[in-house]
Amino acid sequence: MAAKFEIAKSSNSQFYFHLKAGNGEIILSSEQFTAKANANKGIESVKVNAPNDARYERKTSSADEPYFVLKAANGEALGRSQMYSSKTAMETGIESVKANAPTAAVEDLT
């Protein structure tokens, strides 16, 4: 199974997307958008920015779990990862986004 973006609608009628790896695991989640068109623009921005390592902000949660935020050129957050068990696992997640996002198909679940 190939990686893909999924656009979905939340219970409060907002739109969001996930980037799922080939194994079905969510590797990047977006914020919520009021319009589906904005979610689509977010996906396009992820595709453009994903290959650029400088766009990844590596962080640690208050529970000391590594995670990352992918940002656009203007510094706006495009999506964030899950919490990882180690920095090595987080780096593997970043490499997966870099490899999969630019060519991932988009599936509309709304």
N, C-alpha and C positions, 0 to 999 in steps of 0.2 A: 504494500500500500504506500502511495506517495504522500508526502507532506501536503497539508492543505490549510487554508484559512476557512474558518466557519463564522459566518455572521449570524447572530441570534438576537432575540428580543427579550429583555428582562421583564419581570413582573410589573415594573413601573413604566412600561412602554418605551424604555430607552434601548438603544442598540449597542452591541459590543461585538468584538471578534476575539477569537482564539486562533493561534497558529498551533496546529497539531503536527507532531512528527509522524513519520511513517508507521510507527507502532501505536499511534492513537493517543500518545501522551501529549498533554498541553505544554508547550514550551514557551509561549508568550501570550499574555492576556492584555487586552486594551482597557482603557477607561470606558465609561458609558457616554454615548452620544445621543442627542435629541433627534437626529435625522440619520436614516440609513446611508444617505449620500456622504455624510461625514465619516461614518464607519468605513465606507469604501475608500475615501481619501486617506484615512489612516492606514489602511492596508497598503495602498500604493506608496505611501511614505515609508512604511516598514520595508517594503521591497527595495526601495532606493537606498535606504540608510543601513540595512542589515549587514552588507559586506564590510562596512567601515568600522574597524575595531575602536576607533576614537569615539564612536557614538554610544558605546556601552559604558554605563556607570555601574561599577561593581560596588555592592553595598553589603552590609551585615545588619540583620534584624536585631531588635532588642534581646531576642532569645539566642543571639550569637549564631544565626543561620545565614549563610551567604545567599545572595540573590542579585539579580541585575535589572537595570532599567535601560531600555533602548530609547535614545533621544534623537530628535530631528536636528538638523543643522542649527536651528534657532534655539535649541536647548529644551524644546517642549517634549515631554515624555510621550512616547508612542505606545509603549507597552512595558509590562514587567513580567519577570519570571516567577516561578514557584520558589519556595524556599528549598535550598539544597542542603545535603548532609555535610558537604565539604566544599572547599574552594575549587578543588579539582573537578568535582561533579558540576559546579557552576560553570567552569570554563568549558566543559563538554557541552553544556546547554547552550552557551554562547556560540560555540562552533556549529552546533546544530541549526541555530537560527541563521547564522551566516550562510550555511550551505543550502538550507531549505527555503527560506523566505523568498528570495528573488524569483523563483520559478514556481512557487506553490499556486495551485489552483484555488479558486474561491467558491465555496459552497454556501448558498443562502438558505438558512434554516428558518427564516421568518415566515 
